[in-house]
Amino acid sequence: MKDRKLLTEDNQGSYEALKGFISSVCGVGKTVYEGKKKADEYNVRKLLMKMHSSGGGGDDENNSPA
């Protein structure tokens, strides 16, 4: 249990950096697509929902059954 806690604490900085990067990308996307329907896709909550619903498998080409 202690090892897991240490690992989580070690990764906290990476999580915060990733969160900042995602927020930055969403801000730029909203600016680039301002006034267009696509701007709505650059929402952190919607982006995270897409990530979770995809199962984290990456692109479909590498995950398709052979």
Summary of the structure (lengths in Angstrom):
residues: 66
radius of gyration: 16.1
end to end distance: 38.8
largest distance: 49.6
contacts: 126
relative contact order: 0.08
helix: 76%
strand: 0%
